[in-house]
Amino acid sequence: MIQLIRGFKDILPGEIEVWQYIEQVATALFADYGFSEIRVPIMERTELFARSIGENTDIVEKEMYTFADRKGDLITLRPEATAAIVRSYIQHKMQTSDPVRKFYTIGPMFRRERPQKGRYRQFYQIDAEGFGIASPLIDAQMITMLVDLLARLEVADTQAHINSLGCPACRPGYTAALVAFLDDRTDVLCEDCRRRKTSNPLRVIDCKVPGCREAVADAPAFLDHLCADCADHFQAVRDGLDSTGTAYVIDRRLVRGLDYYTRTTYEIQTGRLGAQSAVAGGGRYDGLVKALGGPDMPATGFAVGFDRLAEIVGVSADALQRRPAVFIAALGATAQKRAFEWTTALARRGIIAEMDMADRSLKSQMKRADRLGARWVVMVGDDDLAAGEAPVRDMTTKEQIPMPLAELVEQMVGRAGAGK
Ligand code: HAM
């Protein structure tokens, strides 16, 4: 038997209801905050991701699904959505009509990481991006929106962590201080970090190897090296969050796995997902639009790990599942034809009605009705058709009453509507 690829998964009925619910809540929330949906392709030129996420990141170095298409062009399955949305913003010259754009997108991303709980090779993100606003208010708004999303979904035990990663003016000063600190500890760093120390020193702070974690425990923090503008910006983000009553902690160790960030960065963390503590992450990326050939345009955004969110959301698929209101247990060819007409008429009125399309016995049809969780079962045979009346069983009370068949559709619409 052919199995699915390692790190990939099916999302089946029984689980998908939670996904649909999250998507509905997220979509409504984005609309409330004035974000419009955008859909970008799942594949882009490799160069787009390499240049935006950064050549020396784990994602670009080891995790991208990259292949040459039949013409030899290098194509990558998107590991994230931000780069593609920036590409779209630039390509459609969106800044010319209105530089301020707020987008969201929901869809699959691909990273060839080591699969484990909460970490998949195809995973889904709920992503939001805001362009053209330099003000710290948009950072505060996006963090608030993210925290509101978790609140609307009744997700408990999460915390917003915020930090600042400065700007091109203060980054060299911080990097120099960090490299000087790491220089004294080279011998305890892992092989990757020795390399990163020169190629991408910020990544060393994020290394999961215990020796490196220990070594950087008291590394200098960016917050102590921010230039005056970045420090003011960060303070204003905090003020904005305080004014909306959004709780957060300052996390001086927070760095992100992608290189494009400037100033505000944040993650939503939880203790409920084992080693994968980040439910969402994001921040400002003021240099990216320009770096990819667009105008000099500030931008900021976040992505929620949909799979992780689905695991901790406070609602069960069972509670969300829509069950048939009525099951029509038809016996005989004529009754089956009528049942087909009734189920169609009911579906057209928004009422789920099921029937058996084979010639199964009443007993097996009743069993199936029960398994499907139908609220009522109408039992119709040729005699009932002739009499113009058939018994309806209430599957909860087990009560059985006769129903005039001419009124079946209206009666069921009435009952199911009342019970909705
Ligand atoms: P990221 O931190 O790489 O940021 O990913 C965001 C979230 O996606 C993570 O917090 C996590 O919940 C989820 N995630 C990442 N990798 C996996 C995986 N292998 N399996 C399951 N879930 C995963 C970004 O992708 C940025 N583009 C966010 C952003 C938008 N920044 C600015 N705008």
Boltz pocket constraint, residues with backbone or C-beta under 6 A from the ligand:
constraints:
  - pocket:
      binder: B
      contacts: [[A, 79], [A, 80], [A, 81], [A, 82], [A, 111], [A, 113], [A, 118], [A, 119], [A, 120], [A, 121], [A, 122], [A, 123], [A, 124], [A, 125], [A, 127], [A, 128], [A, 129], [A, 257], [A, 258], [A, 268], [A, 278], [A, 279], [A, 280], [A, 281], [A, 282], [A, 283], [A, 285], [A, 300], [A, 301], [A, 302], [A, 303], [A, 304], [A, 305], [A, 306], [A, 307], [A, 308]]
      max_distance: 6.0
